[in-house]
Amino acid sequence: MGLFARLFGKENITEDGPVPPEILPQRNDLCWCGSDLKYKKCHLESDQAYLLKQREQAAKKACGPVFG
């Protein structure tokens, strides 16, 4: 992550690239980034990898040891 991005708080960009929107387009719709490509050719794979990583992190946080 670049210095300016850290200083000025680019919230929608992570180390893995841009954060996908909450509602993703269908495979054959235009991509959300504005590239005029179909979503399946542009950001589908990177969005799936990002969401998988987010789910894994959430699962790690949720599955902590239980002390009774």
GUFIDO-553027 format. One record per atom (N, C-alpha, C, O, CB): residue number from 0; x, y, z; atom name. Coordinates in steps of 0.1 Angstrom, whole numbers, always signed. Atoms other than C-alpha are relative to their C-alpha. Glycine has a CB too. Example, Ala and Ser with C-alpha at 12.3 -4.5 7.8 and 13.67 -1.06 7.14 Angstrom:
2
SITE   i     X     Y     Z at
SITE   0    +9   -12    +0  N
SITE   0  +123   -45   +78 CA
SITE   0    +9   +12    +0  C
SITE   0   +19   +12    +7  O
SITE   0   -10    +0   +12 CB
SITE   1    -9   -11    +0  N
SITE   1  +137   -11   +71 CA
SITE   1    -8   +11    +8  C
SITE   1    -3   +22    +9  O
SITE   1    +4    +5   -14 CB
//
This chain:
68
SITE   i     X     Y     Z at
SITE   0    +9   -12    +0  N
SITE   0    +0    +0    +0 CA
SITE   0    +9   +12    +0  C
SITE   0   +19   +13    +7  O
SITE   0   -10    +0   +12 CB
SITE   1    -8   -12    +2  N
SITE   1   +14   +34   -10 CA
SITE   1    -1    +9   +12  C
SITE   1   -11    +9   +20  O
SITE   1    -3    +7   -12 CB
SITE   2    +0   -10   -10  N
SITE   2   +22   +62   +13 CA
SITE   2   -12    +9    +0  C
SITE   2   -18   +12   +10  O
SITE   2   +13    +8    +0 CB
SITE   3   +12   -10    +1  N
SITE   3    -5   +86    +0 CA
SITE   3   -13    -7    +3  C
SITE   3   -22    -1    +9  O
SITE   3    +0    +6   -14 CB
SITE   4   +12    +7    -3  N
SITE   4   -31   +59    +2 CA
SITE   4    -2    -2   +16  C
SITE   4   -13    -1   +21  O
SITE   4    +0   -14    -6 CB
SITE   5    +1    +1   -15  N
SITE   5   -22   +53   +39 CA
SITE   5    -3   +13    +7  C
SITE   5   -10   +14   +16  O
SITE   5   +13    -6    +5 CB
SITE   6    +2   -13    -6  N
SITE   6   -21   +90   +47 CA
SITE   6   -14    +6    -2  C
SITE   6   -20   +11    +7  O
SITE   6   +10   +10    -6 CB
SITE   7   +13    -6    +3  N
SITE   7   -53  +100   +30 CA
SITE   7   -12   -10    +1  C
SITE   7   -23    -6    -3  O
SITE   7    +0    +6   -14 CB
SITE   8   +11    +9    -3  N
SITE   8   -73   +69   +39 CA
SITE   8    -8    -5   -12  C
SITE   8   -20    -4   -12  O
SITE   8    -9    +6   +10 CB
SITE   9    +7    +6   +10  N
SITE   9   -82   +52    +7 CA
SITE   9    -7   -13    +5  C
SITE   9    +0   -23    +5  O
SITE   9    +9    -3   -13 CB
SITE  10    +7   +11    -7  N
SITE  10  -108   +29   +23 CA
SITE  10    -4   -11    -9  C
SITE  10    -5   -22    -5  O
SITE  10   -12    +6    +7 CB
SITE  11    +4   +11    +9  N
SITE  11  -118   +10    -8 CA
SITE  11   +11    -7    -7  C
SITE  11    +8   -14   -17  O
SITE  11   -10    +6   -10 CB
SITE  12   -12    +7    +6  N
SITE  12   -83    -2   -17 CA
SITE  12    +7    -7   +11  C
SITE  12   +11    -1   +21  O
SITE  12    +9   +10    -8 CB
SITE  13    -8    +8    -9  N
SITE  13   -66   -30    +1 CA
SITE  13   +13    -4    -6  C
SITE  13   +16    +0   -17  O
SITE  13    -8   -12    +5 CB
SITE  14   -12    +5    +6  N
SITE  14   -33   -47    -4 CA
SITE  14    -3   -10   -11  C
SITE  14    +6   -11   -20  O
SITE  14    +8    -8   +11 CB
SITE  15    +4    +9   +10  N
SITE  15   -51   -72   -26 CA
SITE  15    -6    +7   -12  C
SITE  15    -9    +0   -22  O
SITE  15    -9   -11    +5 CB
SITE  16    +6    -7   +10  N
SITE  16   -66   -45   -48 CA
SITE  16   -13    +7    +5  C
SITE  16   -15    +8   +17  O
SITE  16    -4   -10   -12 CB
SITE  17   +12    -8    -5  N
SITE  17   -99   -26   -48 CA
SITE  17   -11   -10    +6  C
SITE  17   -12   -21    +3  O
SITE  17    -7    +6   -12 CB
SITE  18   +10    +8    -7  N
SITE  18  -127   -38   -25 CA
SITE  18   -13    +0    -9  C
SITE  18   -17   +10   -14  O
SITE  18    -3    +7   +14 CB
SITE  19   +12    +1    +9  N
SITE  19  -157   -51   -45 CA
SITE  19   -12    +6    +7  C
SITE  19   -13    +8   +19  O
SITE  19    -3   -15    -3 CB
SITE  20   +12    -6    -6  N
SITE  20  -191   -34   -40 CA
SITE  20    -8   -11    +7  C
SITE  20    -6   -23    +6  O
SITE  20    -9    +6   -11 CB
SITE  21    +8    +9    -7  N
SITE  21  -217   -50   -17 CA
SITE  21    -8    -9    -8  C
SITE  21   -10   -21    -6  O
SITE  21    -8    +7   +10 CB
SITE  22    +9    +8    +9  N
SITE  22  -240   -61   -45 CA
SITE  22    +9    -1   -13  C
SITE  22   +11    +8   -20  O
SITE  22   -13    +8    -3 CB
SITE  23    -9    +3   +11  N
SITE  23  -219   -78   -72 CA
SITE  23    -9    -2   -13  C
SITE  23   -20    -7   -12  O
SITE  23    +8   -12    +2 CB
SITE  24    +7    +2   +13  N
SITE  24  -230   -78  -109 CA
SITE  24    -1   -15    -3  C
SITE  24    +7   -23    +2  O
SITE  24    +5    +8   -11 CB
SITE  25    +1   +13    +5  N
SITE  25  -240  -110  -126 CA
SITE  25   +12    -2   -10  C
SITE  25   +18    +7   -14  O
SITE  25   -13    -3    -8 CB
SITE  26   -12    +3    +8  N
SITE  26  -213  -128  -147 CA
SITE  26    +0    +8   -14  C
SITE  26   +11   +12   -18  O
SITE  26    +0   -15    -3 CB
SITE  27    +0    -6   +13  N
SITE  27  -224  -113  -181 CA
SITE  27    -3   +15    +0  C
SITE  27    -5   +21   -10  O
SITE  27   -10    -7    -9 CB
SITE  28    +2   -14    -1  N
SITE  28  -231   -78  -168 CA
SITE  28   +13    +8    -2  C
SITE  28   +24    +1    -1  O
SITE  28    -7    +4   +13 CB
SITE  29   -12    -8    +0  N
SITE  29  -206   -49  -172 CA
SITE  29    +6    +0   +13  C
SITE  29    -1    +0   +23  O
SITE  29    -3   +14    -6 CB
SITE  30    -7    +0   -12  N
SITE  30  -180   -48  -146 CA
SITE  30    -2   +12    +8  C
SITE  30    -5   +23    +2  O
SITE  30   +15    -2    -2 CB
SITE  31    +3   -11    -9  N
SITE  31  -184   -25  -116 CA
SITE  31   +11   +10    +0  C
SITE  31    +9   +22    +4  O
SITE  31    -2    -5   +14 CB
SITE  32   -11    -9    +0  N
SITE  32  -150    -9  -122 CA
SITE  32    -1   +10   -11  C
SITE  32    +7   +20   -11  O
SITE  32   +13    -8    -1 CB
SITE  33    +1   -10   +11  N
SITE  33  -161    +9  -153 CA
SITE  33    +9    -3   -12  C
SITE  33   +11    +6   -20  O
SITE  33    +2   +14    +5 CB
SITE  34    -9    +3   +10  N
SITE  34  -138    -9  -177 CA
SITE  34    -7    -4   -13  C
SITE  34    +0    -6   -24  O
SITE  34    +9   -11    +4 CB
SITE  35    +8    +4   +12  N
SITE  35  -166   -18  -202 CA
SITE  35    +3   -14    -4  C
SITE  35    +0   -18   -16  O
SITE  35    +3   +10   -12 CB
SITE  36    -2   +14    +2  N
SITE  36  -156   -54  -199 CA
SITE  36   -11    -8    +7  C
SITE  36   -17    -2   +17  O
SITE  36   +14    -5    +4 CB
SITE  37    +9    +8    -8  N
SITE  37  -179   -82  -188 CA
SITE  37    +6    -3   +13  C
SITE  37   +19    -5   +14  O
SITE  37    -4   -13    -8 CB
SITE  38    -5    +3   -13  N
SITE  38  -176   -90  -151 CA
SITE  38    +8   -12    +1  C
SITE  38   +18   -13    +8  O
SITE  38   -12    -1   +10 CB
SITE  39    -8   +12    -1  N
SITE  39  -164  -125  -157 CA
SITE  39   +14    +1    -6  C
SITE  39   +22    -7    -3  O
SITE  39    -8   -11    -8 CB
SITE  40   -13    -2    +6  N
SITE  40  -135  -113  -178 CA
SITE  40    +9   +10    +8  C
SITE  40   +21   +11    +6  O
SITE  40    -1    +5   -14 CB
SITE  41    -7   -11    -6  N
SITE  41  -125   -84  -155 CA
SITE  41    +3    -3   +15  C
SITE  41   +14    -6   +18  O
SITE  41    -8   +13    -1 CB
SITE  42    -2    +1   -14  N
SITE  42  -130   -88  -117 CA
SITE  42    -6   -12    +7  C
SITE  42    -5   -13   +19  O
SITE  42    -5   +12    +7 CB
SITE  43    +6   +12    -6  N
SITE  43  -148  -121  -111 CA
SITE  43    +9    -8    +9  C
SITE  43    +6   -10   +21  O
SITE  43    -7    -9   -10 CB
SITE  44   -10    +8    -7  N
SITE  44  -118  -141  -100 CA
SITE  44    +6    +7   +13  C
SITE  44    +6    +2   +23  O
SITE  44   +11    -5    -9 CB
SITE  45    -6    -7   -11  N
SITE  45  -103  -114   -78 CA
SITE  45   -10    +3   +11  C
SITE  45    -7    +3   +23  O
SITE  45    +6   +14    -5 CB
SITE  46   +10    -2   -10  N
SITE  46  -136  -106   -61 CA
SITE  46    -3   -13    +8  C
SITE  46    -5   -13   +20  O
SITE  46   -13    +5    -7 CB
SITE  47    +2   +13    -7  N
SITE  47  -141  -143   -53 CA
SITE  47   +11    -3   +10  C
SITE  47    +8    -8   +21  O
SITE  47    -2   -12   -10 CB
SITE  48   -12    +2    -9  N
SITE  48  -106  -145   -38 CA
SITE  48    -1    +9   +12  C
SITE  48    +2    +5   +23  O
SITE  48   +13    +2    -8 CB
SITE  49    +1   -10   -11  N
SITE  49  -112  -114   -18 CA
SITE  49   -11    -4   +10  C
SITE  49    -9    -4   +22  O
SITE  49    -4   +14    -5 CB
SITE  50   +11    +4    -9  N
SITE  50  -146  -126    -4 CA
SITE  50    +4   -13    +7  C
SITE  50    +0   -15   +19  O
SITE  50   -13    -2    -8 CB
SITE  51    -4   +13    -7  N
SITE  51  -131  -161    +4 CA
SITE  51   +10    +4   +11  C
SITE  51    +9    -2   +22  O
SITE  51    +7    -9   -10 CB
SITE  52    -9    -4   -11  N
SITE  52  -103  -144   +24 CA
SITE  52    -7    +7   +11  C
SITE  52    -4    +5   +23  O
SITE  52   +11   +10    -6 CB
SITE  53    +8    -6   -10  N
SITE  53  -128  -123   +42 CA
SITE  53    -8   -10    +9  C
SITE  53    -9    -9   +21  O
SITE  53   -10   +10    -6 CB
SITE  54    +7   +11    -7  N
SITE  54  -149  -154   +51 CA
SITE  54    +9    -7    +9  C
SITE  54    +6   -11   +21  O
SITE  54    -7    -9    -9 CB
SITE  55    -9    +8    -8  N
SITE  55  -118  -172   +64 CA
SITE  55    +4    +8   +12  C
SITE  55    +5    +3   +23  O
SITE  55   +13    -3    -9 CB
SITE  56    -4    -9   -12  N
SITE  56  -108  -142   +86 CA
SITE  56   -11    +0   +10  C
SITE  56    -9    +0   +22  O
SITE  56    +4   +14    -5 CB
SITE  57   +11    -1    -9  N
SITE  57  -143  -140  +100 CA
SITE  57    -2   -13    +8  C
SITE  57    -5   -13   +19  O
SITE  57   -13    +3    -8 CB
SITE  58    +1   +13    -6  N
SITE  58  -143  -178  +107 CA
SITE  58   +11    -1   +11  C
SITE  58    +8    -7   +22  O
SITE  58    +1   -11   -10 CB
SITE  59   -10    +1   -10  N
SITE  59  -110  -175  +126 CA
SITE  59    -3    +8   +12  C
SITE  59    -1    +4   +23  O
SITE  59   +14    +5    -6 CB
SITE  60    +3    -8   -12  N
SITE  60  -123  -147  +148 CA
SITE  60   -12    -6    +7  C
SITE  60   -13    -5   +20  O
SITE  60    -4   +14    -5 CB
SITE  61   +12    +6    -7  N
SITE  61  -156  -166  +155 CA
SITE  61    +3   -13    +7  C
SITE  61    -4   -16   +16  O
SITE  61   -10    -2   -11 CB
SITE  62    -3   +13    -6  N
SITE  62  -140  -199  +164 CA
SITE  62   +12    +0   +10  C
SITE  62   +21    -7    +9  O
SITE  62    +4   -10   -11 CB
SITE  63   -10    +0   -10  N
SITE  63  -120  -190  +194 CA
SITE  63    -3   -10   +11  C
SITE  63   -13   -16   +11  O
SITE  63    +1   +14    +6 CB
SITE  64    +2    +9   -11  N
SITE  64  -115  -211  +225 CA
SITE  64   -11    +5   +10  C
SITE  64   -12   +17   +12  O
SITE  64   +13    -3    +8 CB
SITE  65   +11    -3    -9  N
SITE  65  -145  -212  +249 CA
SITE  65    +5    -4   +14  C
SITE  65    +8   -16   +16  O
SITE  65   -13    -7    -4 CB
SITE  66    -4    +3   -14  N
SITE  66  -137  -210  +286 CA
SITE  66   -13    +1    +8  C
SITE  66   -20   +11    +8  O
SITE  66   +11   +10    +5 CB
SITE  67   +13    +0    -8  N
SITE  67  -165  -219  +310 CA
SITE  67    +2    -1   +14  C
SITE  67    -7    -1   +22  O
SITE  67    -8   -10    -4 CB
//
